Amino acid sequence: MKIMLDTNILISAFIFGGTAGHVLDTLFASPMKYTLYVSEYIDSEFRDKLRLKRPDKADYIYQAYRKTNIIFCKSTPDILCDLRDPKDNPVLSDALCHNVDILLTGDKDFLEAHIEYPSIYSPTMMEEYLKRT
């Protein structure tokens, strides 16, 4: 199963842990079952937000994250959707371009957009899914 990680998931997991951190730990523990993706757009946004939120540890956290079992993929120059927040368009476009099954995000705009594909899961929804499988 192909899962794209949104920036807010990366921030939550790598800075705070919590549900997002637990979910990523579970996904990392099953690399044959789950393939995790981060696009260039999301990667750049994550790096920028790390520098704002944790300037003292941004480089350390970023380097540790880059050593994980994540596929870092190209971003598409095409905008394949039209969401309420224009900053979300590249994220969903990249998810569509790379044919992921799930976009894992805490962004309520995605969760409320009624997107049919890919499936949109919050950390809590993903945690429930993982418990059932």
Summary of the structure (lengths in Angstrom):
residues: 133
radius of gyration: 13.9
end to end distance: 12.2
largest distance: 39.8
contacts: 395
relative contact order: 0.20
helix: 53%
strand: 14%
